[in-house]
Amino acid sequence: MLLLTGEYQHVIDEKGRVLISNKLRSQVDADEHGSSFYLVLGANGVLCIYPEKYFERIVLAITPDTGAADEAVAFERMSFSLTSKVELDAQGRLLINDRLRKRANLENQITLVGVRDHIELWNSEQWEQYVDDHMAQYQKQMSQARKTVLHKESKEL
């Protein structure tokens, strides 16, 4: 099971490379999930990094929720054309091409965020705004989840 966590500040260097923190890399079991990664332009234009074997399982499970053949073809075209298989260099850096950086609105200062089964690369200013916009909702949901678990545990005693 993948459980990627944390937020890490990084810089995209002049060659378009970003260091993937060892703290994040060590959370991915290479035997179980592979040593390569897929760069995927995900929801809301956020650039995502999926471990290769995990992403390949997701791709095989994807069935566009549509009855129209044209929509299924469009979904497949977009999914695969906006995805790249990548490997980290010896220093743990990942090369992100200019076009993908532009589509994801990534500038020099970025934040890598562990999100359960993938890593998201955010423009640091946009990430801070996202956190500000969603903090109250998160706190409410976390409080409710904790209450649910504590209630369930008290019934088991």
C-alpha positions in Angstrom: 0.0 0.0 0.0 1.2 3.5 -0.8 1.0 6.2 1.8 2.9 9.2 0.6 2.9 12.1 3.0 4.4 15.5 3.7 5.1 18.8 2.0 8.6 19.7 0.8 9.9 23.0 -0.6 12.1 22.7 -3.7 13.5 24.7 -6.6 13.4 23.9 -10.3 16.9 24.5 -11.5 18.0 26.2 -14.7 17.9 22.9 -16.6 14.3 22.1 -15.5 15.2 19.6 -12.9 13.7 19.2 -9.5 15.0 17.1 -6.6 12.6 14.6 -5.3 13.3 14.6 -1.6 14.8 11.4 -0.1 12.0 11.6 2.5 9.5 11.1 -0.3 11.5 8.6 -2.3 12.0 6.4 0.7 8.2 6.1 1.1 8.1 4.2 -2.3 9.1 0.5 -2.2 10.9 0.1 -5.5 10.3 -3.7 -5.5 6.5 -3.3 -5.1 6.0 -0.1 -7.0 9.0 0.1 -9.5 11.9 2.4 -9.7 10.6 4.6 -12.5 7.8 7.1 -12.3 5.1 8.6 -14.5 4.6 12.4 -14.7 0.8 13.0 -15.2 -1.0 16.3 -15.6 -3.8 15.6 -13.1 -6.9 17.2 -11.8 -7.0 21.0 -11.8 -3.8 21.1 -13.8 -1.6 19.9 -11.0 1.4 17.9 -12.1 1.5 14.5 -10.4 4.2 11.8 -10.0 3.1 8.2 -9.7 5.3 5.2 -9.1 5.4 3.2 -12.3 3.8 -0.1 -11.3 1.1 1.7 -9.3 0.3 4.0 -12.3 0.2 1.1 -14.7 -2.4 -0.6 -12.4 -4.5 2.6 -12.4 -4.3 2.9 -16.2 -5.5 -0.7 -16.7 -8.5 0.1 -14.3 -9.5 3.3 -16.1 -12.8 3.1 -17.9 -14.1 6.4 -19.1 -17.6 7.0 -17.6 -19.1 7.7 -20.9 -21.3 6.1 -23.5 -19.9 8.2 -26.4 -17.0 6.7 -28.3 -15.7 10.1 -29.2 -15.4 11.0 -25.5 -13.6 7.8 -24.7 -11.1 8.4 -27.5 -10.6 12.0 -26.3 -10.1 10.8 -22.7 -7.5 8.2 -23.9 -5.7 10.7 -26.1 -5.5 13.3 -23.3 -4.5 10.8 -20.6 -1.6 9.2 -22.5 -0.4 12.3 -24.4 -0.1 14.3 -21.1 1.8 11.5 -19.4 5.5 10.8 -19.5 7.5 7.9 -18.1 10.6 9.3 -16.3 13.5 8.2 -14.2 15.3 10.0 -11.5 19.0 10.7 -12.1 21.7 9.6 -9.7 21.1 12.7 -7.4 17.3 12.0 -7.2 16.4 14.7 -9.7 13.5 14.6 -12.2 13.6 16.5 -15.5 10.3 18.4 -16.3 10.0 19.7 -19.8 9.1 23.3 -20.5 5.7 22.6 -21.9 4.6 20.5 -18.9 6.0 23.1 -16.5 4.0 25.8 -18.3 0.8 23.7 -18.3 1.1 23.1 -14.6 2.0 26.7 -13.9 5.3 25.7 -12.2 7.8 28.4 -11.6 11.2 28.1 -9.8 9.7 27.8 -6.3 7.6 24.6 -6.0 6.2 22.5 -3.2 6.1 18.7 -3.5 3.1 17.2 -1.6 2.6 13.6 -0.7 -1.0 12.7 -1.5 -1.5 9.0 -0.5 -0.6 7.3 -3.8 1.2 10.1 -5.7 3.3 13.2 -5.3 1.9 16.5 -6.5 4.1 19.4 -7.7 2.6 22.8 -6.9 3.6 26.3 -7.6 4.5 27.3 -4.0 2.3 30.4 -3.9 -0.7 28.4 -5.3 -0.1 25.6 -2.7 -0.2 28.1 0.1 -3.4 29.6 -1.2 -4.9 26.1 -1.5 -4.0 25.4 2.1 -5.5 28.7 3.3 -8.7 28.1 1.3 -9.2 24.5 2.5 -7.8 24.6 6.1 -11.2 25.0 7.9 -12.8 22.2 5.8 -9.8 20.0 6.6 -9.9 20.7 10.3 -13.6 19.9 10.4 -13.2 16.6 8.4 -10.2 15.5 10.6 -12.2 16.2 13.8 -15.1 14.2 12.5 -12.9 11.3 11.4 -11.2 11.2 14.8 -14.6 11.2 16.6 -15.8 8.4 14.4 -12.7 6.3 15.1 -12.8 7.0 18.9 -16.5 6.2 19.0 -15.9 2.9 17.2 -13.0 2.0 19.5 -15.1 2.8 22.6 -17.8 0.4 21.4 -15.2 -2.4 20.9 -14.1 -2.2 24.5 
